[in-house]
Amino acid sequence: MKLSVAPMMDVTDRHCRYFHRLLSPNAVLYTEMITSMALVKGRRVDFLRFSTIEHPVVLQLGGSDPAMLAEAAAMGVEAGYREINLNCGCPSDRVQAGRFGACLMREPETVAACVQSMRAAVPKDVPITIKTRLGVDAEDSYDFLRAFIEPVAAAGVEHFILHARKAYLKGLSPKQNRTRPPVNYERVYQVKRDYPSLLITLNGEVKTVADAARHLPHVDGVMIGREAWHNPYILAELEQALYGTPLPKREAIMADYSLYARNQLKAGALKSALTRGVLGLYKHQPNGKNMLNFSDWEQ
């Protein structure tokens, strides 16, 4: 619980998660957001594929229809996921058009109904969790955040992942929303102080071991986002700092992943999908750009 890797569209696919698991045996991993519509109406069960090595791995869903989310959550459990997360933080126009993501912060009753429906559809030992922001647009007061958290917690959510900034639903792109406005860590800390029985994970510009050490006295866990993509070895460094796991050599990680990649290529996976998550492994290392070699994967 102390360390997790954020769900990121076009990033945390099953190959990336396999690679991250090699770097950190204990971090909680998240799928990309999968819409309940894609699972229930599109029957895209292939979206649910994962390797058992990825556990603990969380299925993140997007949606706002209680019945459809319940069915999607049940499909996730049947596929082997042991936790279901609802996205209430994505600010993209496409997500807003589907009436899910960050815009749901304005509809706590809807989110509570979704949680209740999912809660009834999965076993009691499968947590339903929420990832959200601190607010949306001008609605960014602490009272607004509490008005969202309280009914959702009452519906059965015990764990909130809080991206420590509000979302701009108009005027900023999803990329700009990752860095603006400035993070407000104190507000996340305040949620934990006011709701000590809830598990609170902090997300937002956690990039170093020192960042994690600064936040963990105030919250239950930290979630690392884009840094795990740009500099994935930080996961091994955080694993060592938080869990005492010996620091692995990059070459050993790459050797293990290469074996996985060769098998996946034989099964029909795209080489581009297998390589993109590992490109930053040697970041900050001398001659790092020349350390990666994928030429033997297809031999």
PyMOL commands that set and color helices and strands:
alter all, ss='L'
color gray80, all
select helices_A, chain A and resi 14-23+36-40+45-48+52-54+66-79+93-97+101-106+108-121+142-154+174-177+185-194+209-215+227-230+234-243+250-266+271-278+288-290+295-298
alter helices_A, ss='H'
color red, helices_A
select strands_A, chain A and resi 3-5+29-30+34-35+57-62+84-88+128-132+159-163+199-203+221-224
alter strands_A, ss='S'
color yellow, strands_A
deselect
rebuild
show_as cartoon
